[in-house]
Structures are given as structure tokens and as C-alpha cells.
Amino acid sequence: MDFTNPLVYGVPCFLALILLELTYSKTHNKKNLYQWKDLGASFFMGLGSAIIAPLIKTISAIVIFNLVFDFFNPEINGIRTNIFGWESFGYAWYIWIACQILDDFTYYWFHRKNHTVRFLWAAHIVHHSSDNYNLGTAIRNGWFTILYKPLFYMWIPAIGFRPEMVVVCLGIEALWQFQLHSVYIPKLGFIEKIFNTHTMHQVHHARNVEYMDKNHGGFLNIFDKIFGTWKELDETINIEYGVTKAPNSYNPWVILTHEYKDIWNDTKKSKNWYHKFMYTFGAPGWSHDNSTQTVKQMQLELKQQKD
């Protein structure tokens, strides 16, 4: 069965909503919500992703996901059939719901690792590099993230979900994530109990120490609550958006690559190969001489100061 990726319809809506929010902010009380150079950089990042993503996702759907799907269940003596007792799942409504939940679970860990493994953070930092929080920032995506994202999701077709179903669920996840990047939506009452909302995602984009590395969920917040990374917005705290070590540039190439350059420079600080490994694959901020701190170290220090 063939399905259309929801993002095909989502992209025109993205542009329309950005224009609507931009116009509203400039004519009301948030004239600084958008900065033209920053928006230009975000659009360039988004345009690059729009060109690269379909190519990678096509490979993901046709090659990677299908290859994994078929590998684990060849026509004779299929692994899924012998171990699990089924060849594959169909397209019943409850299968779609199950696939979407598994997609969200995978997104949580994919997103969390993007924040806790520095080499992955080097690609993801692009999305967080703006000091502004708006729908324009939502399309400010790193180009290199797309190269490894499918690897996190291979296990879903491996256990029997159809590859095209996984791609559609990925698209639905992306649609939800886009609309979260707005400051105009307040707390949503009961919805906050279940779903990842706009105020929760504001926390995620904040560089305030107490907010860093929180709320990694896609459309559900249950996985943040289970694994200890959920934090509610405190409206008494003035949010500062962005990252602690910003590129300070509107040059798209600098925005895309500055963290890779910093990793390279940090690996030269020590001749110890373990140190070099940790500078590359350890938590962002890790240092062999404590000259810089990880998020956990900063949050522990903040907690000790408050105590």
C-alpha cells in the first residue's frame, strides 16, 4: 500500500504559518520576536533540509527500512515468523497507533542522544543556535542530522511494521514538532498531562541551566516523565533561548559546522586517546581538566548553590 508523506502538505502550511506569526508579531507587542538576518539563516537551513531530506528519506524508505523489513523475514524460515509468530503487521487502525507510539519512543531517544553525545550534538545544535523562539526557528534544521536519523528507527520495520507506515509516522511527528515553536500558545490544561506542548518545548529551547536537556519528547511527554527529563515551564523564570556557546554568525556554513570545528580543536588539547574520544563522543561540555562543564555538572552546581 502506498502512502504520501504528510510533510508534502505540511511545508506550504509551514510557510503560511511563519508568515502569519511574523506579521502578527510585527504589528502587535512582540516586534523583536523575529530578526530578519536570523530568519534568513533559518530559511536557508530549512531550504537545505527540504532539498536533502526527500533524498535521504527516499533511501530510508526504499533501501534501509525495506532492507531491514525483508532481512528479518525472508520468504523461507523468516526470523519474525519463527521467533515472534507473525510475518508482518497490517494497516489496522490500532497498528497505526502502535507504530506512532513506537515512533515517539524512538524519537525521544534519538532527540535525547542528540543532546548528550557531542558528535550528534554538533549536527543538532543548528536547530538550537538561534536566540529567537518562533516558527521560523522550527525549520532551522541541521543538514547532517538526516544522515543518521533513520538508523535509530530501523528496529521498527525489523519487528514487522511496514516501512511506508514508519515514514508516515515520522512525517506526523515532524508536523507536531513544527507547531510547538510558538510563544503565543499558553499552557493547555489537561492536554499538558499527556502531550508535549508549546510551553514544554520552550523549556527545551532555553539555555537557562535548570532547563537544559529537558523535554526531549515528540508529541507525548510520558517518556520524559518516565526517564527523568521532564520539566514544567516556570512562568516566574525569564527564559533565555539559544545555546551557551553560540556561533555568533548568520553565515549558514558557520552555523552548520562551528561545533565540528570546536570538537576538532578540543581533541588537540590532550594527547590521551581516551580524552580525544570523550571530546568527540562524550557529553557536550566534557573536558579532561574541568575547564568546561557538562549540563549535569552545571545543574548539580546550581542545585548546591540553592541548597
C-alpha positions in Angstrom: 0.0 0.0 0.0 1.3 3.4 -0.9 1.1 6.5 1.3 2.0 10.1 0.9 4.4 11.7 3.4 2.3 14.2 5.4 5.2 16.7 5.0 4.3 17.1 1.4 1.2 19.0 2.6 2.9 20.4 5.6 5.6 22.5 4.0 3.2 25.0 2.4 1.4 25.3 5.8 4.7 25.9 7.5 5.4 28.9 5.2 1.9 30.3 5.7 2.1 30.0 9.5 5.5 31.6 9.6 4.2 34.5 7.6 1.2 34.8 9.8 3.2 34.8 13.0 5.7 37.2 11.6 3.0 39.6 10.5 1.2 39.3 13.9 4.4 39.8 15.9 5.4 42.9 13.9 2.0 44.5 14.3 1.5 43.7 18.0 3.6 43.6 21.1 6.4 41.3 20.1 8.2 43.3 17.4 11.5 41.6 18.3 10.2 38.0 18.0 11.7 37.8 14.5 15.0 39.3 13.4 15.5 39.4 9.7 19.0 38.1 9.5 18.2 35.3 11.9 15.1 34.4 9.9 17.1 34.4 6.7 19.6 31.9 8.2 16.7 29.7 9.4 15.1 29.8 5.9 18.4 28.8 4.3 18.8 25.9 6.8 15.2 24.9 6.1 15.6 25.1 2.3 18.7 22.9 2.5 16.8 20.3 4.6 13.9 20.4 2.2 16.2 19.5 -0.6 18.3 16.9 1.2 15.5 15.3 3.3 13.4 13.8 0.5 16.5 12.2 -1.0 17.6 10.6 2.3 14.0 9.7 3.3 13.6 8.0 -0.1 16.7 6.0 0.6 15.4 5.3 4.1 12.0 4.0 2.9 13.1 2.2 -0.3 16.5 0.9 0.8 17.2 0.9 4.6 13.7 0.3 6.0 12.7 -2.2 3.3 16.0 -3.9 3.5 15.6 -4.4 7.3 12.0 -5.4 6.9 12.9 -8.0 4.3 16.1 -9.2 6.0 14.3 -10.2 9.2 11.6 -12.1 7.3 12.8 -13.7 4.1 10.4 -15.9 2.2 11.6 -19.1 3.8 12.2 -19.5 7.5 11.6 -15.9 8.3 13.1 -14.7 11.6 9.9 -12.8 12.6 7.7 -15.8 11.8 9.9 -18.2 13.7 10.6 -16.1 16.8 7.6 -13.8 17.1 5.0 -15.9 15.3 4.0 -13.2 12.7 5.3 -12.3 9.3 4.3 -8.6 9.5 1.7 -6.3 10.8 -1.1 -4.9 8.6 -2.7 -1.5 8.4 -5.5 -1.7 11.0 -6.1 1.5 13.0 -4.6 0.1 16.2 -1.4 -0.9 14.3 -1.1 2.8 13.2 -1.5 3.9 16.8 1.1 1.4 18.0 3.5 2.5 15.2 3.1 6.1 16.1 3.8 5.4 19.8 6.9 3.4 18.9 7.9 6.3 16.6 7.5 8.7 19.5 9.5 6.4 21.9 12.3 6.3 19.3 12.2 10.0 18.7 12.6 10.6 22.4 15.9 8.6 22.5 17.1 10.0 19.1 16.5 13.5 20.4 18.0 12.9 23.8 21.2 11.4 22.3 21.4 14.4 20.1 21.8 16.4 23.3 24.1 14.0 25.2 26.5 12.8 22.5 28.7 15.6 21.4 29.2 14.4 17.8 25.5 14.2 17.4 25.0 17.5 19.1 27.3 19.1 16.5 24.6 18.4 14.0 21.6 19.1 16.2 23.0 22.4 17.6 22.0 24.1 14.4 18.3 23.9 15.5 19.1 25.4 18.9 21.6 28.1 17.7 19.0 30.9 17.3 18.4 33.3 20.2 14.8 33.6 18.9 11.9 31.2 19.5 9.4 31.3 16.7 8.0 29.2 13.9 11.0 30.3 11.8 13.3 28.5 14.2 11.3 25.3 13.7 12.6 25.0 10.2 16.2 25.7 11.3 17.4 22.2 11.0 20.9 20.7 10.6 21.6 19.0 7.3 23.7 16.2 8.8 21.1 15.0 11.3 19.2 13.5 8.4 22.1 11.2 7.6 21.9 9.2 10.8 18.3 9.6 12.0 17.0 6.6 10.0 19.4 4.3 11.9 17.5 4.9 15.1 14.3 3.8 13.6 15.4 0.6 11.8 14.2 -1.6 14.7 10.5 -0.7 14.0 10.3 -2.3 10.5 12.6 -5.1 11.8 9.8 -6.2 14.2 7.1 -6.1 11.5 5.8 -2.6 10.9 5.6 -1.7 7.2 8.3 0.7 6.1 5.9 3.1 4.5 3.9 3.2 7.7 7.1 4.2 9.6 7.8 7.0 7.1 4.2 8.4 7.5 4.6 8.3 11.3 7.9 10.2 11.0 6.1 12.8 9.0 3.3 13.2 11.5 5.9 13.6 14.3 7.6 16.4 12.3 4.2 18.2 11.8 3.6 18.2 15.6 7.1 19.4 16.3 6.9 22.3 13.9 3.8 23.9 15.6 5.4 23.7 19.0 7.7 26.6 18.2 5.4 29.4 19.2 5.3 31.6 22.3 1.6 32.6 21.6 0.1 29.3 22.9 -0.3 29.3 26.7 -0.5 26.2 28.9 -3.3 23.9 27.8 -4.6 22.4 31.0 -5.4 18.7 30.8 -3.6 18.4 27.4 -0.4 19.1 29.3 -0.8 15.8 31.2 -0.3 13.8 28.1 1.2 15.7 25.2 4.4 17.7 24.6 3.1 21.3 24.4 4.4 24.7 23.4 5.4 25.7 26.9 7.2 22.4 27.4 9.2 23.0 24.2 10.0 26.5 25.2 11.8 24.9 28.2 13.6 22.6 25.8 15.0 25.5 23.8 16.1 27.5 26.8 19.7 28.0 27.8 18.8 28.6 31.4 20.8 26.0 33.4 17.8 24.5 35.1 16.0 24.0 31.8 18.8 22.5 29.7 18.5 18.9 28.4 14.8 18.7 29.3 11.6 17.7 27.4 13.0 15.7 24.6 9.6 14.1 23.7 7.9 14.3 20.3 4.1 14.6 20.8 3.9 12.7 24.1 5.6 13.7 27.4 5.3 10.3 29.1 8.8 9.2 28.1 10.4 12.4 29.6 8.4 11.7 32.8 9.5 8.0 32.9 13.2 8.7 32.2 13.6 11.8 34.3 14.0 14.6 31.7 10.6 16.3 32.1 10.3 19.8 33.4 7.3 22.2 33.5 7.7 25.8 32.5 8.1 28.1 35.5 6.5 31.4 34.4 8.5 33.3 37.0 11.7 32.5 35.2 12.8 34.7 32.3 13.7 32.3 29.5 16.8 32.9 27.5 16.8 31.0 24.2 19.7 29.5 22.3 22.9 27.8 23.4 25.6 28.6 25.9 28.3 28.6 23.1 26.6 30.2 20.1 28.1 30.5 16.6 27.5 34.3 16.7 27.1 34.3 13.0 24.4 34.4 10.4 26.6 32.6 7.9 24.9 29.3 7.1 28.2 27.4 6.8 29.4 28.6 10.1 26.1 27.7 11.7 26.3 24.2 10.2 29.9 23.4 11.1 31.1 25.5 14.1 30.6 22.7 16.6 32.6 20.2 14.5 35.4 22.8 14.4 35.2 23.1 18.2 35.4 19.4 18.6 38.5 19.2 16.4 40.2 22.0 18.4 39.3 20.3 21.7 40.7 16.9 20.7 44.1 18.7 20.3 44.0 19.8 24.0 45.3 16.4 25.1 47.4 13.6 23.6 45.4 11.0 25.6 43.3 9.0 23.2 40.5 8.5 25.8 40.3 12.3 26.2 40.1 12.7 22.4 37.3 10.1 22.3 35.4 11.9 25.1 35.7 15.3 23.5 34.1 13.7 20.4 31.5 11.3 21.8 31.2 12.3 25.4 28.6 14.8 26.7 28.9 18.3 25.4 31.0 20.4 27.8 33.1 17.4 28.9 36.7 18.3 29.5 39.7 16.4 30.8 40.8 19.4 33.0 37.3 20.6 34.1 37.8 23.8 32.1 34.3 23.4 30.8 31.3 21.6 32.3 28.6 19.3 31.1 24.9 20.1 31.7 24.7 17.6 34.6 27.7 19.3 36.2 26.2 22.7 35.8 22.8 21.6 37.2 24.5 19.9 40.2 26.4 23.1 40.9 23.3 25.2 40.6 21.4 22.8 43.0 24.3 23.0 45.5 24.2 26.8 45.4 20.4 26.8 46.1 20.8 24.4 48.9 
